[in-house]
Every structure is written in structure tokens, then in C-alpha cells.
């Protein structure tokens, strides 16, 4: 408990730092002086606070979604970005934008969620049909499937002149987050809480279908619940800010090193760790080339790729 409180305190400190980083002058003096700077207050309320909340919500929900994917696939090297979920969600957003451009953001999110659900279900179906001789087969299948979805998306985006929009969905960038444009992400917090409520069932599912059935639980229903949570979270993140690579892969793996495979114990740590990881990447992206910004997804990709290779090369790497 003390370690969890310490981790939360570190993230709170990073969050406070994040509020005062940017081109616009927002400082303690400008906010709390006898005559506060009205422009600084507007920047804080309209831009900085919504951006911070979006970063925290995306990190929390994607981390938990990655944990659920690893339990459903029973493999430590799976997450929405390596299972075709993010790419199929992008294809769904493209379909909604091209065929129904007047559709509201909520409608596009629902379409993207349906595509993400179908893509993730197809990934799990393929895993059931092929022999598993290595733990690396699973992420390899996901990457190949994601590449297929990505190719289809790029082809139709070129035909409909939407390539720039597709690139925005693929790259997580919080610089455009403003008040009124991120509130959909609060639903991901509700989905994260749902995952925590059903955590014990997801732990059992991670032990296999036979074990789950012997305990009297309906394996298919729990898997369906996990797929819905992962698909909705992925769709909301893609529609709102774009995808953050490696987040759902790294944070659950790091947490499992000292928390084991118990989902109920791991989910709070994964949520806090995911929020901290994305927040750190966002801060680095804002200061490394100040006053310009590097998208948080780019920083996450650089850090995540190195850590991903480390996980692959670990001799004691485990499956699910």
C-alpha cells in the first residue's frame, strides 16, 4: 500500500508539472497574484487541465485494456496495438468518415468500436486455428493482421483523399485536446472500473477454457465482455487522440514482475503505471524541442520499442 501511495504521489507531482509546461505563460505568479492574468487562467482551464485529464484517462484505460488482451490471448506480448485492434478501429473511423461524414463523434466511435471488436475477435479466432510452438507466434500473427487492416485503410484513405486524417488517428497527439473535445474519454474510466469489478473472472479466463468451465463459469461470456471493453476503449482513444503504441504491452508486463497474474491486484497498478507512462512521454515531447512539440506517441514508441526488445530477449519471458 505504501508503494502504491508513493507511485500516486509521483504521478501527482508530474501532473502538477505538466500544467505549467507550454508556450503560453502559465505560472503560479500569473494565476495567484493579486490581479490574476485572465489569459493564463483561460489557457489553464481550456487547454492544460483537459489535456492532463485526457493523458491520464488514455494511460489508465489503455494499460488495463492491454492487460485484458494478454489474459484473453494468454500471451504477454499482446496488446491492442499488436493484435489488430487499433488498426481495425482506424479502418472503422475511416469508413464512418467516408460514408457518413456528418456522423457525430459518438457515432464514429461506435462504428470504430464495432470494427475493433470484429478485428480483435478475428485475431483470437486465428490463434485458435494455428499451432503455438513459440510465444512469439501470437504477437507476430497480430502484427500481420494489423498490417492487413492498415493496408486496407491506407488504400481507401488514398482513394477518398483522407490520408492526413488517417495519420492523425494512428499517432497519439494531445496537443489538440481542448475542453469539449475529450469528454468521451471519461467513458473509458467507466470501462476500466467494469474490468476491475470482473477482475477475478478475467484471472480465471487467463488460465484456459477448460479450467474456467470446470469452475462453473461461462468462458465465452467472459471473453465477450473482455472483447467489448478492449474494443470500446481502443475506439474511443483512436477517435479522440490517436493510438499510443506499446503502452498496453509494457505496463502490464512490468506490473506482473512484482504483482503476479492476479488481475484484481494488478489493475490498480496498471492504471497508475499507464497514466504515469503516458504523462511522462507527453512531458518529454513538450520539452525536448521546446517551444515545438513531439507527439507523445512518438516518444512512447521510442521508449517502448527498446523495452519491448528487452522483454522479448528475457530468458524467463512467460506466456500469460
Secondary structure as UniProt FT lines:
FT   HELIX           2..19
FT   HELIX           28..32
FT   TURN            34..35
FT   HELIX           38..43
FT   HELIX           44..48
FT   HELIX           49..73
FT   TURN            76..77
FT   HELIX           80..82
FT   TURN            83..84
FT   HELIX           85..99
FT   TURN            101..102
FT   HELIX           105..129
FT   HELIX           136..159
FT   TURN            160..161
FT   HELIX           163..170
FT   TURN            175..176
FT   TURN            179..180
FT   HELIX           183..185
FT   HELIX           186..197
FT   HELIX           199..205
FT   TURN            206..207
FT   HELIX           209..214
FT   TURN            215..216
FT   HELIX           219..240
FT   TURN            245..246
FT   HELIX           247..259
FT   TURN            260..261
FT   HELIX           263..287
FT   TURN            288..291
FT   HELIX           296..313
FT   TURN            315..316
//
